[in-house]
Amino acid sequence: MKADKINITETVESARKLLEADKKISPALRAMFEMLLMIITLLAGKLGLNSRNSSKPHRLIQIGRKKQEAIKVITNREANLVV
């Protein structure tokens, strides 16, 4: 996966190799970096997704947006009622 001329896959793999090679890093810091690399990989995978190539049909995406808007309206109304 590439974004703005940066190969994300290669960059993440390079960071993983450096992380494995560094023996001075504490286990907690290593775990944090591994988690961040996983999050970056997951987000990079979503970069090119839209309603045509994702697993969710466009109609379901629209329904989800309408539900979110309805929830916002309801919560706004409840917030105005609370005094």
N, C-alpha and C positions, 0 to 999 in steps of 0.2 A: 504494500500500500504506500502510495506517495501523496504527500501534501506539500504544496509550495516548494516543489523540487527537492524535498527531503524524503529519503526512503525510510519510512518509519520502521518497517520490519527489520531492516539492517541495523538501524540505530539502536533499537531495543535489544537485538541479539548481541550487539557489541557491548552494550551496557551490562547485559547479563553475564557475559564472559569476564568482563572486568570485575564484576561483583563476586563471581566465583573465585577469581584469582586472588583477590584481596583477603588475606587471612587475619588482618588486624581489626577488621570491622566487628563490632559487637553483634550478637545474635538479634537483638531487638532492631538495630539499625538495618541489618541485612533483611529481616522480615518486612520492615517498612518499605525498603527499596523494591523488594520483590513484589509487594502489593501494588506499589505505584506503577511498576512496569506492566503488571497485569491490567491495571485500569487503563493505562495508555493504549495497550494493545486492543482492549475491548472498545474503547472510544474510537480508535483509528478504524476499526472494522465497521463502525456505524457511519463514518464520514460520507461514504458514497451511497448510502441507502435512502430511498424515497418510497413512495407508495407503489411504484411499479416493480421494484426489485426487492422489497422487504417481504417478510412473511405475512404482514398485515395488509388486507385490502384497503384501498382508499376510503371506502365507505365506513369501515370500522374506525379509521383515524378521525374522520369527520364526526362520528358519533361520540368518540372520546372527547373531542374538543367541545362539543355541545354539552356533555355532562360536566366538564370542568367549568364551563361558563355558568351553567345552572348552579353548581355548587358555590361559585363565587357570589352569585346573586343572593342565594339563600344565606350564606354566611354574612354578607353585607347587611341584609335585612335584620338578621339576628343581632348583629353588632349595634345597629341603630335602635333596636328595641331594648337592649340592656342599658339601664340607667343607674 
